[in-house]
Amino acid sequence: MTDLRYLPDSDDVTTFTATVETATDDYIVLDGTYFYPEGGGQPADQGTLEWEGGAADVVDVQKAHGDVRHFVENVEGDLPAEGDEATGHVDEERRRNHRRMHTAQHVVSKVVLDEFGAQTAGNQIHADRSRIDFEPADFSDDDVAAIEEQVNAVIDKNLSVEKKQMPRAEAEAQTPEGRGLLDLIPDHVDPLRMVEIGDLDLCPCGGTHVDRLEEVGHIHVTDRTSKGADVDRIEFELVD
């Protein structure tokens, strides 16, 4: 089983060494990794792996039965053997953008929940844009403008973003109603990795996040579309 070393609060680490457990023409499994595997609406990290006599580009990262598979292309030299040491380099700009975007998504979701009573029904994070589906929601143009303004006002408070492990019972008691979809997390997952943004928000999340809101910049809402009865999608980008 691959140790997810970026948890709970080491998501600023982008260079590391680990031991190779499996190496195939398609992917490499390490005993531990700081590469983020796709999940929770956040894309996988990319970067490179190097080992004695070889190197490869990491183009995708996926969980598979407890292991994390680093899918590789452009392999140079021979594949590493089991037990060899490898050095990973996570694409820093991509990671930084995902950390900013994912944190912004939390702020947008909580502001909309507080102001409009709409819960996050789904989201997708990208390095240059993101989207969130809200339900029940039927936003007007004025609503969208208010969301952008209020989210940016929260970001300007520069609240701390704390990432920590919390016993499940405590997490369930403290998570605000409408945040987290705790019923979708299997009961055996305990403790939970929680993301707390000052006094604004607390919810379970395994993604990567900044340490303070000032790192996010500001959001700019680029579109609002209806995705069916009582479901509205908001798309946004970040501006420095």
Secondary structure, DSSP 8 states (H G I E B T S, - for coil): --EETTTTT-TT--EEEEEEEEE-SSEEEESEE-S--SBTTB----EEEEETTEEEEEEEEEEETTEEEEEEEEEEES---TT-EEEEEE-HHHHHHHHHHHHHHHHHHHHHHHHH--EEEEEEE-SS-EEEEEES----HHHHHHHHHHHHHHHTT--BEEEEEE-HHHHHHHS-TTSS-GGGS-TT--SEEEEEETTTEEEE--S---SBGGGT-EEEEEEEEE-STT-EEEEEEEE-
